[in-house]
Amino acid sequence: MKKGYNLLILKALGFFIDNPYEKIHLREFSRKLKISLNSAQRFLNLFLEKEFIQEKREANLRHFQANLSSFVFRNIKLTFSLDKIKSAGIINNLKEKVFSFVLFGSVAEGKDDLNSDYDFLIIGKNKSEIKKIFSEFENKFHKEINLHIFTLEEWKEQAKTNKAFYQDIIAKGVCLIGEKPIIN
């Protein structure tokens, strides 16, 4: 396949990654992506075959929507989100300052949309330094950021007192720096 074609596929798939809850029909998809109807049809058929999207018929129209029940699609969506986080440069700036940096919530599960926020758990020593680093990068994310910053001792206490939150982080979180903060 040609490089340009691969970029078009990513652009087309990107629509469903950014708008997972939106239903769209063929002509609208073609118009929004500024591609021919033929190309749009080819991409939609490919995505249907791979089960990245679902087709729903309403009257004479075929509507297409992201298939969030597809493990593969959700992981592709997560990979796009992780690339955005990495590209923002935050990981390199936090690397030496934290024990653990974990993405959790809808983004980590590949179920986010354009209105979702980023939820981060950070285990580190210097909370004010971590907040300062994030304030410098906040506008690069183009989404709201929710920080949950704890020292190691505070995290141990959270593991005891807020078990649901702790278990959610351990079960569904995606570790970006260090290891998942499992408390024995």
Z-matrix of the N, CA and C atoms (Angstrom, degrees):
N
C 1 1.451
C 2 1.523 1 109.89
N 3 1.299 2 115.13 1 150.55
C 4 1.453 3 120.58 2 -179.73
C 5 1.519 4 110.30 3 -80.86
N 6 1.335 5 114.13 4 152.20
C 7 1.462 6 120.19 5 -179.11
C 8 1.535 7 111.22 6 -59.59
N 9 1.331 8 116.87 7 -43.61
C 10 1.463 9 120.64 8 -179.87
C 11 1.521 10 112.45 9 -60.76
N 12 1.327 11 116.20 10 -38.22
C 13 1.467 12 121.22 11 178.80
C 14 1.526 13 110.04 12 -65.89
N 15 1.331 14 116.60 13 -41.97
C 16 1.468 15 120.40 14 178.35
C 17 1.524 16 111.33 15 -61.97
N 18 1.333 17 116.65 16 -38.41
C 19 1.464 18 120.04 17 177.68
C 20 1.524 19 110.94 18 -65.76
N 21 1.335 20 116.76 19 -36.95
C 22 1.468 21 120.24 20 176.64
C 23 1.527 22 111.19 21 -65.34
N 24 1.328 23 116.53 22 -39.31
C 25 1.468 24 120.09 23 177.35
C 26 1.529 25 109.55 24 -61.90
N 27 1.335 26 116.90 25 -44.50
C 28 1.471 27 120.14 26 178.74
C 29 1.520 28 111.09 27 -62.94
N 30 1.330 29 116.61 28 -40.44
C 31 1.466 30 120.60 29 177.96
C 32 1.527 31 110.00 30 -62.03
N 33 1.330 32 115.92 31 -44.60
C 34 1.471 33 120.72 32 -179.41
C 35 1.524 34 111.01 33 -65.44
N 36 1.322 35 117.11 34 -45.01
C 37 1.463 36 120.54 35 178.63
C 38 1.525 37 110.33 36 -66.64
N 39 1.336 38 115.60 37 -34.09
C 40 1.466 39 120.94 38 178.09
C 41 1.516 40 113.06 39 -57.53
N 42 1.335 41 116.81 40 -31.92
C 43 1.464 42 119.40 41 177.04
C 44 1.525 43 110.37 42 -58.49
N 45 1.332 44 116.61 43 -47.02
C 46 1.470 45 120.76 44 -178.26
C 47 1.525 46 111.58 45 -73.46
N 48 1.321 47 117.01 46 -28.95
C 49 1.464 48 120.89 47 176.83
C 50 1.523 49 109.89 48 -67.29
N 51 1.332 50 116.65 49 -43.28
C 52 1.467 51 120.87 50 -179.30
C 53 1.525 52 113.38 51 -78.65
N 54 1.320 53 117.29 52 -24.52
C 55 1.471 54 122.15 53 -175.66
C 56 1.524 55 110.63 54 -129.96
N 57 1.325 56 118.16 55 61.15
C 58 1.464 57 119.79 56 -172.06
C 59 1.527 58 114.94 57 -66.55
N 60 1.318 59 117.71 58 -20.28
C 61 1.463 60 120.21 59 -176.61
C 62 1.528 61 112.43 60 -101.56
N 63 1.325 62 116.99 61 -1.03
C 64 1.461 63 120.74 62 -178.62
C 65 1.526 64 110.86 63 -86.67
N 66 1.339 65 115.03 64 134.99
C 67 1.467 66 121.04 65 173.78
C 68 1.523 67 107.05 66 -95.35
N 69 1.323 68 115.94 67 137.60
C 70 1.463 69 119.67 68 -177.19
C 71 1.526 70 109.42 69 -142.20
N 72 1.327 71 116.33 70 145.13
C 73 1.466 72 119.43 71 176.84
C 74 1.530 73 109.20 72 -101.50
N 75 1.300 74 116.02 73 168.68
C 76 1.466 75 123.07 74 -171.56
C 77 1.524 76 113.00 75 -52.97
N 78 1.326 77 117.71 76 -52.92
C 79 1.476 78 120.46 77 -176.15
C 80 1.527 79 111.58 78 -63.48
N 81 1.317 80 116.61 79 -40.50
C 82 1.461 81 120.22 80 178.99
C 83 1.532 82 110.50 81 -65.64
N 84 1.319 83 116.90 82 -40.56
C 85 1.464 84 122.12 83 177.35
C 86 1.531 85 109.84 84 -60.72
N 87 1.314 86 116.02 85 -46.04
C 88 1.466 87 121.85 86 178.49
C 89 1.529 88 110.76 87 -60.43
N 90 1.319 89 116.73 88 -45.12
C 91 1.463 90 122.30 89 -178.39
C 92 1.530 91 111.36 90 -66.30
N 93 1.328 92 117.40 91 -45.99
C 94 1.468 93 120.52 92 -178.04
C 95 1.526 94 112.32 93 -64.97
N 96 1.330 95 116.42 94 -35.93
C 97 1.462 96 119.92 95 -178.61
C 98 1.528 97 112.60 96 -89.99
N 99 1.344 98 116.05 97 -6.73
C 100 1.465 99 121.92 98 -179.15
C 101 1.528 100 111.09 99 56.74
N 102 1.341 101 113.91 100 48.49
C 103 1.463 102 121.26 101 176.62
C 104 1.527 103 108.18 102 -127.18
N 105 1.313 104 116.39 103 161.98
C 106 1.465 105 120.39 104 -179.46
C 107 1.530 106 110.55 105 -66.48
N 108 1.328 107 115.23 106 157.85
C 109 1.468 108 120.23 107 176.37
C 110 1.522 109 110.51 108 -59.89
N 111 1.321 110 116.08 109 -38.24
C 112 1.455 111 121.30 110 -179.90
C 113 1.540 112 110.92 111 -61.87
N 114 1.325 113 116.16 112 -46.69
C 115 1.474 114 120.19 113 178.30
C 116 1.523 115 110.78 114 -64.59
N 117 1.323 116 116.04 115 -43.07
C 118 1.467 117 120.15 116 179.40
C 119 1.527 118 110.22 117 -59.20
N 120 1.329 119 116.63 118 -45.04
C 121 1.465 120 120.97 119 179.40
C 122 1.525 121 110.90 120 -62.13
N 123 1.326 122 116.61 121 -42.37
C 124 1.466 123 121.34 122 179.88
C 125 1.537 124 110.78 123 -61.98
N 126 1.338 125 116.32 124 -44.77
C 127 1.469 126 120.05 125 179.72
C 128 1.523 127 111.19 126 -65.36
N 129 1.323 128 116.56 127 -44.37
C 130 1.464 129 120.05 128 -179.69
C 131 1.524 130 110.90 129 -62.34
N 132 1.320 131 116.88 130 -41.41
C 133 1.470 132 119.94 131 177.54
C 134 1.528 133 111.21 132 -63.63
N 135 1.332 134 116.75 133 -40.87
C 136 1.464 135 120.73 134 177.51
C 137 1.529 136 110.37 135 -62.23
N 138 1.336 137 116.72 136 -45.51
C 139 1.469 138 120.56 137 -178.98
C 140 1.524 139 111.48 138 -66.69
N 141 1.336 140 117.02 139 -34.70
C 142 1.468 141 120.59 140 175.34
C 143 1.524 142 110.57 141 -65.23
N 144 1.318 143 115.61 142 -43.88
C 145 1.466 144 120.86 143 -179.95
C 146 1.534 145 110.97 144 -60.74
N 147 1.322 146 116.09 145 -39.61
C 148 1.470 147 121.11 146 -179.65
C 149 1.532 148 112.05 147 -82.62
N 150 1.337 149 116.27 148 -5.16
C 151 1.467 150 123.88 149 -178.79
C 152 1.528 151 112.95 150 65.35
N 153 1.348 152 116.54 151 28.86
C 154 1.461 153 121.34 152 174.74
C 155 1.526 154 110.28 153 -77.80
N 156 1.332 155 116.12 154 -26.92
C 157 1.461 156 121.34 155 179.85
C 158 1.522 157 109.24 156 -130.65
N 159 1.333 158 114.54 157 165.69
C 160 1.463 159 121.88 158 176.83
C 161 1.521 160 107.96 159 -118.42
N 162 1.309 161 115.24 160 152.00
C 163 1.457 162 121.29 161 176.81
C 164 1.521 163 108.43 162 -112.03
N 165 1.330 164 115.60 163 133.68
C 166 1.458 165 120.89 164 175.70
C 167 1.517 166 107.53 165 -129.90
N 168 1.313 167 115.56 166 132.23
C 169 1.466 168 120.09 167 179.64
C 170 1.527 169 109.17 168 -98.37
N 171 1.325 170 114.31 169 129.74
C 172 1.461 171 121.45 170 175.35
C 173 1.523 172 106.62 171 -131.09
N 174 1.313 173 115.30 172 113.64
C 175 1.477 174 122.07 173 -173.48
C 176 1.525 175 107.97 174 57.24
N 177 1.327 176 117.40 175 -122.17
C 178 1.465 177 120.23 176 -179.50
C 179 1.525 178 112.87 177 -96.73
N 180 1.309 179 117.35 178 0.75
C 181 1.465 180 120.74 179 -176.97
C 182 1.524 181 112.26 180 -99.38
N 183 1.317 182 114.21 181 141.62
C 184 1.467 183 120.58 182 171.75
C 185 1.526 184 106.92 183 -99.67
N 186 1.308 185 116.64 184 122.54
C 187 1.461 186 121.69 185 176.55
C 188 1.519 187 108.92 186 -105.60
N 189 1.321 188 114.89 187 145.95
C 190 1.458 189 120.95 188 -179.54
C 191 1.521 190 108.77 189 -122.49
N 192 1.330 191 114.89 190 143.80
C 193 1.458 192 121.08 191 -178.88
C 194 1.526 193 108.02 192 -149.62
N 195 1.334 194 115.87 193 150.77
C 196 1.465 195 120.39 194 177.91
C 197 1.522 196 110.04 195 -55.89
N 198 1.315 197 115.60 196 145.88
C 199 1.463 198 121.81 197 178.86
C 200 1.528 199 108.53 198 -100.34
N 201 1.325 200 115.78 199 86.90
C 202 1.465 201 120.01 200 -177.62
C 203 1.521 202 113.19 201 -71.93
N 204 1.317 203 116.97 202 -7.62
C 205 1.464 204 118.54 203 174.41
C 206 1.531 205 110.93 204 -85.61
N 207 1.328 206 116.55 205 -5.90
C 208 1.465 207 121.32 206 177.55
C 209 1.530 208 109.82 207 -83.29
N 210 1.310 209 115.53 208 116.03
C 211 1.464 210 121.90 209 177.99
C 212 1.532 211 110.44 210 -57.02
N 213 1.314 212 116.49 211 -41.31
C 214 1.468 213 120.95 212 -178.36
C 215 1.526 214 110.21 213 -65.29
N 216 1.342 215 117.88 214 -46.62
C 217 1.464 216 120.54 215 179.76
C 218 1.527 217 110.96 216 -60.07
N 219 1.328 218 116.98 217 -46.11
C 220 1.466 219 119.84 218 -179.43
C 221 1.529 220 111.07 219 -60.86
N 222 1.318 221 117.55 220 -36.46
C 223 1.459 222 120.07 221 179.11
C 224 1.523 223 112.33 222 -73.61
N 225 1.320 224 117.61 223 -32.97
C 226 1.468 225 120.14 224 173.12
C 227 1.523 226 108.97 225 -64.80
N 228 1.320 227 115.97 226 -43.71
C 229 1.468 228 121.74 227 178.29
C 230 1.523 229 110.49 228 -60.33
N 231 1.328 230 116.55 229 -43.73
C 232 1.463 231 121.31 230 177.18
C 233 1.526 232 110.41 231 -61.99
N 234 1.320 233 117.66 232 -41.45
C 235 1.466 234 121.37 233 179.58
C 236 1.525 235 110.87 234 -60.94
N 237 1.331 236 117.99 235 -41.54
C 238 1.462 237 121.22 236 176.04
C 239 1.531 238 110.12 237 -60.39
N 240 1.334 239 117.18 238 -43.56
C 241 1.468 240 121.15 239 179.83
C 242 1.524 241 111.18 240 -64.71
N 243 1.322 242 117.03 241 -42.69
C 244 1.468 243 120.74 242 179.10
C 245 1.523 244 110.74 243 -63.09
N 246 1.323 245 116.72 244 -36.96
C 247 1.462 246 120.16 245 177.40
C 248 1.526 247 110.86 246 -64.69
N 249 1.328 248 117.24 247 -39.59
C 250 1.468 249 120.79 248 177.46
C 251 1.527 250 110.60 249 -62.88
N 252 1.325 251 116.54 250 -41.96
C 253 1.466 252 120.77 251 179.45
C 254 1.527 253 109.84 252 -64.56
N 255 1.315 254 116.65 253 -46.44
C 256 1.469 255 121.23 254 179.86
C 257 1.524 256 110.67 255 -62.71
N 258 1.334 257 116.53 256 -43.74
C 259 1.467 258 121.20 257 -178.68
C 260 1.523 259 112.27 258 -64.04
N 261 1.320 260 117.12 259 -27.80
C 262 1.466 261 120.56 260 178.35
C 263 1.527 262 111.39 261 -67.33
N 264 1.335 263 117.86 262 -21.35
C 265 1.462 264 121.54 263 177.19
C 266 1.512 265 115.07 264 90.40
N 267 1.313 266 117.22 265 0.89
C 268 1.469 267 120.42 266 -175.59
C 269 1.524 268 112.16 267 -65.74
N 270 1.315 269 117.67 268 -35.53
C 271 1.469 270 120.68 269 -177.22
C 272 1.522 271 110.52 270 -63.18
N 273 1.327 272 117.16 271 -45.69
C 274 1.468 273 120.11 272 179.28
C 275 1.520 274 112.07 273 -62.32
N 276 1.327 275 117.21 274 -35.30
C 277 1.459 276 120.49 275 -178.82
C 278 1.520 277 113.14 276 -76.99
N 279 1.317 278 117.48 277 -24.13
C 280 1.468 279 120.71 278 -179.48
C 281 1.524 280 113.14 279 -94.13
N 282 1.320 281 116.60 280 -19.05
C 283 1.465 282 122.48 281 -169.20
C 284 1.530 283 114.18 282 -45.96
N 285 1.302 284 118.07 283 -46.20
C 286 1.471 285 122.02 284 -175.60
C 287 1.529 286 112.80 285 -88.54
N 288 1.332 287 117.31 286 -3.26
C 289 1.462 288 120.11 287 -171.41
C 290 1.526 289 114.83 288 -110.91
N 291 1.339 290 117.18 289 -6.29
C 292 1.468 291 119.67 290 -176.81
C 293 1.525 292 110.84 291 -132.73
N 294 1.331 293 114.89 292 155.67
C 295 1.467 294 120.70 293 174.55
C 296 1.524 295 110.20 294 -84.62
N 297 1.340 296 114.39 295 -38.18
C 298 1.459 297 119.72 296 -175.89
C 299 1.530 298 109.54 297 -149.29
N 300 1.323 299 115.69 298 139.08
C 301 1.460 300 123.10 299 179.30
C 302 1.522 301 106.14 300 -135.20
N 303 1.343 302 116.87 301 112.24
C 304 1.464 303 121.84 302 -171.13
C 305 1.530 304 110.45 303 -124.99
N 306 1.319 305 115.72 304 130.62
C 307 1.456 306 122.72 305 171.58
C 308 1.520 307 107.36 306 -89.45
N 309 1.338 308 117.24 307 133.17
C 310 1.466 309 119.65 308 177.01
C 311 1.522 310 109.34 309 -142.21
N 312 1.308 311 116.44 310 178.36
C 313 1.461 312 120.94 311 179.42
C 314 1.516 313 112.18 312 89.57
N 315 1.330 314 115.81 313 -159.75
C 316 1.469 315 120.85 314 -173.22
C 317 1.525 316 112.73 315 -62.46
N 318 1.332 317 118.07 316 -34.18
C 319 1.471 318 119.96 317 179.48
C 320 1.524 319 110.09 318 -65.79
N 321 1.328 320 117.22 319 -44.17
C 322 1.470 321 121.36 320 -179.83
C 323 1.527 322 111.78 321 -64.79
N 324 1.322 323 116.71 322 -25.92
C 325 1.464 324 120.75 323 -179.67
C 326 1.530 325 112.21 324 -92.31
N 327 1.345 326 116.71 325 -2.80
C 328 1.463 327 120.13 326 -178.89
C 329 1.507 328 112.72 327 71.35
N 330 1.332 329 117.45 328 26.40
C 331 1.465 330 121.47 329 -177.37
C 332 1.527 331 112.22 330 -117.16
N 333 1.317 332 117.10 331 12.70
C 334 1.456 333 121.41 332 -177.64
C 335 1.525 334 111.49 333 -78.59
N 336 1.340 335 114.65 334 164.28
C 337 1.457 336 121.06 335 172.57
C 338 1.522 337 107.54 336 -131.98
N 339 1.328 338 117.26 337 -171.58
C 340 1.462 339 120.02 338 -176.22
C 341 1.526 340 112.94 339 -63.12
N 342 1.322 341 118.42 340 -22.99
C 343 1.462 342 121.64 341 -179.04
C 344 1.525 343 113.66 342 -93.77
N 345 1.313 344 117.17 343 -3.76
C 346 1.468 345 120.51 344 -179.10
C 347 1.525 346 110.16 345 -73.18
N 348 1.312 347 114.76 346 158.20
C 349 1.457 348 119.56 347 177.73
C 350 1.525 349 109.81 348 -108.45
N 351 1.328 350 115.10 349 168.42
C 352 1.463 351 121.05 350 174.11
C 353 1.520 352 107.94 351 -93.23
N 354 1.321 353 116.96 352 130.92
C 355 1.462 354 122.49 353 175.91
C 356 1.522 355 107.93 354 -112.31
N 357 1.329 356 115.72 355 121.66
C 358 1.458 357 120.86 356 -179.60
C 359 1.521 358 110.61 357 -123.50
N 360 1.315 359 115.37 358 136.90
C 361 1.460 360 122.46 359 169.83
C 362 1.520 361 106.05 360 -106.15
N 363 1.326 362 115.42 361 130.21
C 364 1.461 363 120.19 362 -179.89
C 365 1.520 364 108.64 363 -129.99
N 366 1.326 365 115.70 364 127.05
C 367 1.461 366 121.59 365 174.43
C 368 1.521 367 106.03 366 -108.70
N 369 1.318 368 115.77 367 116.27
C 370 1.464 369 119.96 368 -177.90
C 371 1.514 370 111.31 369 -157.21
N 372 1.312 371 115.51 370 175.45
C 373 1.467 372 120.52 371 -177.97
C 374 1.522 373 112.52 372 -87.53
N 375 1.317 374 116.99 373 -46.29
C 376 1.457 375 121.40 374 -170.72
C 377 1.536 376 110.68 375 -107.33
N 378 1.337 377 116.18 376 94.63
C 379 1.465 378 121.28 377 -176.33
C 380 1.530 379 112.39 378 -62.20
N 381 1.325 380 117.20 379 -42.44
C 382 1.468 381 119.68 380 -177.10
C 383 1.529 382 111.23 381 -65.34
N 384 1.321 383 117.41 382 -37.39
C 385 1.466 384 120.65 383 177.66
C 386 1.534 385 110.42 384 -66.07
N 387 1.318 386 116.81 385 -40.19
C 388 1.470 387 121.38 386 178.79
C 389 1.532 388 110.25 387 -64.49
N 390 1.337 389 117.37 388 -44.19
C 391 1.468 390 121.16 389 178.40
C 392 1.524 391 111.10 390 -62.02
N 393 1.326 392 116.20 391 -39.16
C 394 1.467 393 120.87 392 179.57
C 395 1.527 394 110.35 393 -63.51
N 396 1.316 395 116.73 394 -43.68
C 397 1.469 396 120.77 395 178.62
C 398 1.530 397 109.83 396 -60.46
N 399 1.325 398 117.13 397 -44.20
C 400 1.467 399 120.23 398 -179.14
C 401 1.518 400 111.86 399 -66.79
N 402 1.325 401 117.66 400 -36.24
C 403 1.463 402 119.46 401 -179.87
C 404 1.528 403 110.94 402 -62.76
N 405 1.327 404 116.93 403 -30.58
C 406 1.465 405 120.97 404 178.64
C 407 1.534 406 111.98 405 -72.27
N 408 1.328 407 117.18 406 -25.08
C 409 1.461 408 121.09 407 -175.21
C 410 1.524 409 114.01 408 -105.37
N 411 1.310 410 117.48 409 -6.66
C 412 1.466 411 121.01 410 -171.97
C 413 1.529 412 113.40 411 -55.38
N 414 1.331 413 117.53 412 -41.84
C 415 1.472 414 119.22 413 -177.38
C 416 1.527 415 112.76 414 -70.72
N 417 1.322 416 119.03 415 -17.25
C 418 1.467 417 121.72 416 178.06
C 419 1.529 418 112.01 417 -75.55
N 420 1.324 419 117.65 418 -20.42
C 421 1.459 420 120.64 419 -176.37
C 422 1.525 421 112.79 420 -82.39
N 423 1.318 422 117.87 421 -24.24
C 424 1.463 423 122.85 422 -179.18
C 425 1.529 424 112.07 423 57.65
N 426 1.300 425 116.77 424 22.69
C 427 1.463 426 123.09 425 175.69
C 428 1.522 427 107.17 426 -147.37
N 429 1.321 428 114.85 427 159.24
C 430 1.462 429 119.26 428 175.27
C 431 1.529 430 109.28 429 -67.76
N 432 1.324 431 115.46 430 145.75
C 433 1.464 432 120.94 431 179.79
C 434 1.522 433 108.94 432 -118.08
N 435 1.326 434 116.22 433 129.62
C 436 1.466 435 122.02 434 173.88
C 437 1.516 436 108.11 435 -110.08
N 438 1.321 437 114.96 436 115.50
C 439 1.464 438 120.58 437 179.95
C 440 1.519 439 110.10 438 -100.73
N 441 1.311 440 115.38 439 135.36
C 442 1.456 441 122.75 440 173.43
C 443 1.523 442 104.89 441 -122.50
N 444 1.327 443 115.64 442 97.45
C 445 1.463 444 121.02 443 -173.82
C 446 1.521 445 109.36 444 -107.03
N 447 1.327 446 115.16 445 129.18
C 448 1.460 447 121.36 446 179.93
C 449 1.520 448 109.77 447 -135.95
N 450 1.327 449 115.09 448 150.19
C 451 1.458 450 118.88 449 165.42
C 452 1.524 451 105.78 450 -78.04
N 453 1.306 452 117.17 451 170.10
C 454 1.463 453 120.39 452 179.56
C 455 1.532 454 110.86 453 -61.23
N 456 1.319 455 116.83 454 -40.60
C 457 1.475 456 120.95 455 178.97
C 458 1.527 457 111.35 456 -65.34
N 459 1.327 458 116.68 457 -41.95
C 460 1.469 459 120.12 458 178.06
C 461 1.532 460 111.06 459 -64.56
N 462 1.326 461 116.90 460 -37.05
C 463 1.460 462 120.47 461 178.67
C 464 1.525 463 110.73 462 -66.35
N 465 1.313 464 116.61 463 -38.95
C 466 1.471 465 119.88 464 176.89
C 467 1.526 466 109.94 465 -60.62
N 468 1.312 467 116.48 466 -39.97
C 469 1.467 468 121.34 467 178.28
C 470 1.537 469 110.37 468 -67.04
N 471 1.339 470 116.97 469 -41.10
C 472 1.470 471 121.24 470 177.02
C 473 1.525 472 111.19 471 -59.35
N 474 1.315 473 115.80 472 -39.80
C 475 1.473 474 120.62 473 -179.80
C 476 1.522 475 110.99 474 -60.00
N 477 1.331 476 116.25 475 -31.94
C 478 1.471 477 120.62 476 179.81
C 479 1.528 478 111.85 477 -84.09
N 480 1.325 479 116.58 478 -43.99
C 481 1.464 480 120.53 479 -170.91
C 482 1.530 481 114.66 480 -91.07
N 483 1.310 482 117.20 481 -26.34
C 484 1.463 483 121.06 482 -177.51
C 485 1.529 484 108.93 483 -125.70
N 486 1.327 485 114.75 484 65.77
C 487 1.471 486 121.47 485 -172.99
C 488 1.530 487 113.11 486 -59.51
N 489 1.327 488 117.92 487 -38.69
C 490 1.473 489 120.39 488 -178.43
C 491 1.529 490 110.42 489 -61.95
N 492 1.327 491 116.66 490 -45.54
C 493 1.466 492 121.66 491 178.35
C 494 1.526 493 110.10 492 -63.15
N 495 1.313 494 116.73 493 -47.63
C 496 1.467 495 122.34 494 179.44
C 497 1.533 496 110.62 495 -57.51
N 498 1.320 497 116.53 496 -48.85
C 499 1.466 498 120.32 497 -177.63
C 500 1.530 499 111.99 498 -66.24
N 501 1.331 500 116.99 499 -34.86
C 502 1.462 501 120.84 500 177.00
C 503 1.532 502 110.46 501 -63.31
N 504 1.316 503 116.43 502 -43.85
C 505 1.474 504 121.26 503 178.59
C 506 1.524 505 110.18 504 -61.46
N 507 1.315 506 116.47 505 -47.59
C 508 1.469 507 121.05 506 -176.51
C 509 1.533 508 110.96 507 -67.67
N 510 1.323 509 117.30 508 -40.75
C 511 1.470 510 120.62 509 -176.11
C 512 1.529 511 113.21 510 -78.09
N 513 1.334 512 117.10 511 -40.92
C 514 1.464 513 119.43 512 -169.98
C 515 1.522 514 114.89 513 -116.77
N 516 1.328 515 117.22 514 -8.69
C 517 1.458 516 119.95 515 -177.84
C 518 1.516 517 112.75 516 -70.65
N 519 1.328 518 115.01 517 153.51
C 520 1.467 519 122.00 518 176.94
C 521 1.520 520 107.19 519 -114.24
N 522 1.317 521 115.81 520 115.70
C 523 1.457 522 121.42 521 -176.10
C 524 1.529 523 110.17 522 -78.32
N 525 1.336 524 116.21 523 125.93
C 526 1.460 525 121.79 524 -178.93
C 527 1.528 526 111.96 525 -103.44
N 528 1.319 527 116.20 526 -29.02
C 529 1.468 528 122.25 527 176.19
C 530 1.518 529 107.28 528 -139.22
N 531 1.314 530 116.06 529 139.08
C 532 1.460 531 120.45 530 178.24
C 533 1.515 532 111.15 531 72.76
N 534 1.321 533 114.62 532 -147.94
C 535 1.463 534 121.04 533 179.73
C 536 1.518 535 109.05 534 -121.32
N 537 1.335 536 115.58 535 164.08
C 538 1.464 537 118.63 536 175.24
C 539 1.521 538 107.84 537 -58.82
N 540 1.322 539 117.16 538 136.03
C 541 1.469 540 120.87 539 -174.47
C 542 1.531 541 113.07 540 -79.90
N 543 1.313 542 115.53 541 70.31
C 544 1.465 543 121.26 542 -179.83
C 545 1.521 544 109.03 543 -79.94
N 546 1.323 545 115.24 544 129.00
C 547 1.465 546 121.62 545 178.83
C 548 1.522 547 107.89 546 -102.98
N 549 1.324 548 115.86 547 126.29
C 550 1.479 549 120.65 548 179.53
C 551 1.507 550 111.45 549 -84.61
